[in-house]
Amino acid sequence: MMAFHKTFIRFGTFAFLTSAAALHAQVTPGAGAVPDAVKQNTTEPAASATTGTLPLWELGVGAAVLYSPHYRGSDQSRAQAVPLPYLIYRGEKVKVDRDGIRASLFDLNRFELDFNGGGAFPVKSDDNRARKGMPDLGGFLEFGPSLNYRAFQSLNKDVTVDIRVPLRLAVSVSTSQSPRFSGFVLTPRLNVDLKNLPGLGDTEVGSYVGPLFADKKNSGYFYSVAPQYARADRPAYESPGGFGGWQWVTGASKRFDNWWLGAFVRVDSVKGAVFEDSPLVKKSTTLYGGVSIAWIFKTSSERAKQ
């Protein structure tokens, strides 16, 4: 359920795969992240009728229109159109799919440990009233392991319920300085995926809900105000680490021959967060959304192993 945008282009093709795939908003607790909710539909209408398998890889290109706050807790938002790379790879250990780019470390009965990443948008402080005069927020890269538990799956695999616990290391990136470590983020979530809904063909719908936690370094990057940047309406503030609020993401995607369509909405709350008293928090609940379209122009003749 991310951070699409400069995350898409500047930080890699999983801008929309992981983060725009909105069903994981793989997000840093402070970032205007690319939600992983607009997930790519990995079904393939042209799959071989004799083998019943899917292409090993698919390649396409498209565009997305995204709406998001500058950062979690901001009262300012932005809408933007961005290029959308579309890549599906169904390897045995490494996959690029509706869950982003991931490498499966082990798969034992109902448990799976994989490694994946996400990202977040950069923010120019001069464009944000609350942060004006403060250092810009750089773009974010996040990567780390996720322990997943398959709580339920129907016999036809059309309904899946997972508990996912991703732990990610965050790195801030900007053109003015070298990448730097920016703390850790923990985003446990309950994830539900539905496929082949009656009357909707191969439409996929997914939703997840869960809390966010971050260490002091990560929360401080977004919500602390150093004494030299304090002003009458923005007192100095040091953000602690801990609970960072809640997020709920729902997305849907559908495949039409060589076209893929996706959309997502994400509701984000910092109510009760350890940094809620920060002068940079102007709004307790924020809304994200996006729509995307991609044209799949190439698929492999080699079939993926199931």
N, C-alpha and C positions, 0 to 999 in steps of 0.2 A: 502498500500500500503501500526517495527519496526520497528535484533540482534541475530542471531542464533548462536550458537556455545557454548561457555562456558555459554552462556545465556540459551541454550537448556538444558544442563545438570545441571549446577550449580544453575541456577535460576528458573527452572521449566519447565513443559511440554509445556508451550505455547511459547517456544523458536521458534518453527517452526509454531505454530498455529497462533500466532499473528505476530510475527516478521517474521518468515520465511513465513509466508503466504504472501508474498510480496504485497499485495494489500492494503496496508496501511502502509507503512513503518512507523511503529510506532517508531519514532526515536527521540532521543535527538539531538538537533541541532549540537552537537559536536561529537556525538559518531559514531563509525563504527557500526551502529546498525543493528539489524537483521530486515530486511525489512519484512513487513507483506505481502509480495506479492506473495509468492508461496502459494496460498490459497488452502485449502483442498476442494475438490469437495464433496458437501454434498448430491448429488443425490445418490439414492440407486436403482440399477437395479432390485434388488430382492424384491422391495417393494410389499406389498400385493395388489393383483389385485382387491380384494373385498373391502378392506377398503380404498385403495389409500393413506395410510399413510406410514411413514418411521419408521425404528427402533428407539427406544428411545435413544440407544447409540450404538456406534461402536468402536472397539478397534483394533489397529494394531501397527506394528513396521516397521521401514525402515531406510533409510540413506539419507543424502544430501551432495552435494558438493557445497561449497559456495566461492565466490570471493568478497572481499570487501577491501576498503582502511582502514588504521589503524584508521582513524577518518575523519570526513568531513573536506576537505581542505588539507589532507595529500597527499604527492606525493609517498607514499609507500603503497603497497597493500599486501594481503595474500590470499592464497587459502587453504581450509581445508575441510576434510571430517568429518562429525559429525553424531551421531545417531539421528534418527528422531522418536519421539513418535507420534502416530496417535490416536487422541481421538476426537470423535464426541458425543456430548450430546445435545439432543433436548428437554430440559425441558421447562415448560411454562414460567418461570421467569429467570432461569439460563441456559445459552447455552454455549457450546464449539463447535465452528464451523469455517467457513471460515473467520469470523471476529474476531477470537480469543476467549478468555474466557471473558464472559460478563454477567452482571446481568441487566436485564431490570428494570429500576426504574419507568418509566411510558411510555405508548404508546397512544398518543392522536392524532387521525386523521393522519396527515402527519408528526407529530413530535414524536420523541422518545428520551428518555434520558436513556443512559446505562452507565455502569461502566466497564472499561476494563484496560488492562495493556500491557506492552511490555518490551523490554530489549535491552541491547547493550553489545558488546564484551569488555573485559578488554584489555588493551594495556600495554605491558612492554616498558618503555621508553628506555631501553638499545637496544631495537630492532628497534627504530625509530631515524633516524639521527637528526631530528628537535628537538626532546624531550630528547635526550641523556643527562643524568645527572640530569634530573628532576624527580619528583615523578611519579610512574606508574599511569595510568588511570585505576581505578577499573572497574569492571563490573557494569552495570546499571540496575536498576529496575525502571519501570515507571508505575504509576497507577493513575486513576482519571476518572471523568465523561466525557461523550461525548454527545453533543446535536446534533441530526441528523434530517435532514429535507428531506423527500421524495419528490423531485422535480417532478419526473416523473416515472411511471411504466406502461408498456404495459399491455393490458388485459390478455395476457397469462403469464405475469410476466417474460418474457425472456429478457426484457430490463429494467434496473433500473438505475435511476440517483439520486444520493443523494448529499446533502451538509452536510459535517460532521465537527464538531468543537470539537476536543478532547483537554481537558486541563489536563495535567498530572503533578503530583509531582514526582520528580526524586530522587532516593536514590542510592548512590554509595556503592558498596560492594567489599571488598577485603579480602584476608586471613590475611593481616597484621594489620587490624584495624576493629573496629565495624562499621556497616552500618551508613552512615551519610546523612543528608538531603543535596541535591545538586540543589535546585532551582525548578523552574516551566518551563514547555514547552507548547506552544500553536501551534497546527498544523492544521489550517483549510484547507479543501480540497474539491475539486469537484471529486466525485467518480462515475464511470460508470461500471456497471456489465452486461455482456451478457451471455446468456445461450442458449443451444440447437441451435447452429449455423448450417445453412444448410450444410449437408454433414459431420458434425463433431460430430453428436450424442450428448452426454451429456457433451461435452467439455464446460468449463466455462472460460471466459476471463474477466479480470477486469483491470481497469486503473484508476489512480487518479493523480491529479496535485494540488500543493498548496504551499504556503509560510510557513516558519517556524519562530517562535518567541521564545525567551527565556529571562528570567530575567538575571540580572547581575551576580548572583551567579552561574547559570548554564553555561553561556557563559564563565565566568571567569575560571571555572573548566577546560575547554578544551583549552582556548586560552590566558589566562593571563600568564605572565612570572614574577615571583617574583624577586626582585633585587638580591637575593643570587644565582639565577640560570642564571643571565644574563652573556653573553659573547660577544665577538666582533661581531659575526654574529647572535646574538640573544639578542637584547637589552631588557631591562625591559619593560613590557607592561601590562596595566590594561584594560581588556576588558569590554566594557559597555554592557548593556542589550538592547534588541530590535530586529530588523529584522535580521534573520539568513540565508536568501537565499531561494532557491526554490528546490523542488524535484518533479520528475515525475517517476511514477512506473507503469509497466505493467506486468501482470502475467497471466498464463493459467494453468489449471489443467484438468485432464480427468480420469474417472473411467473405468477400465476394469475388470468387475466382482469383484474379491476380491483384485484387485491391483489399486493403485492410483499413478498417475504421476503428477508432477508439475514443473514449471519453472518460473523464473521472471527475469526482468532486471530493474534497477533503475538508473536514471541519476540525479545527485545531483550537485547543484551549490551554491557557497557561494559568487558569484558576487554581490556586493552591500551590503553585510552583514556588520553590525556594527563592526565586528571583522576582516574584510578583511585585515586590515593593521597589524594584529598580525604576528610576526615573525614565528609563528607556522603554518600559512597558506602558503602552498607551491604550491597549485594547486587550481584553481577556480572551475573546474568541475571534478567530480569523477564518476566512474562507479561501480555499484554493479551487481552481477548476481548469479544465483544458479539453480540447478536442484535437484530433489528429487524423491524418489520412496518409497512406503510403501505397505506392505501386510496387509490386513484387515483379521484377523483370528477369530474375534468374533463379533457377533451382537446380540442385545437383542431380545427376542421373544415379549416383550412388545412394543407396537407401540406408537409413539409420538402423542400428541394431536395437531391438526392443528389449 
